[in-house]
Amino acid sequence: MDLDYLEVVTDKGWQIEVRYRGVHVGCIRRSADHARYEYYHGTLNDFAYAYSNSSLDELKRLLSVRMARTPLISTGLMV
């Protein structure tokens, strides 16, 4: 799988950039109540998360499964 994660600190706080084959496709951030991790698809998406889980490892596993469906990546859509 060509999925990588890069921890970064921005002016918005801590997040993990999600990269598919080297291309930034989204980010993972903590929820406002810090109860779960949320995946935001797209590089500029700050409002609508696509997936969430209380476990970061489980969220990464889900992303690995979903990102394996390359047509979703190429269209920018996630289901």
Phi, psi and omega in degrees: 000139182260045182250127180231159180231137181228114178286132179221155173244123181242182176295343177269354180115195182285140173202166177244120174283134176259126182237132177245116184053039177086353182261131179291117183245352180171189179211157176247132177225162174284148176289165182301327180267004179061022181272341183207169174257142182235135177260125178251116181280133181103153184280338182247008183278113178246001192242321188242107178277149182268324182219151174214154179200148178287342179253124178297320179297320178293322178295318177297322178297316178299317179297321178299318179293313182292320182290341177294342178273082189303329177300329179292322178294314185293332180269348183083007181255144175233137180242000000 
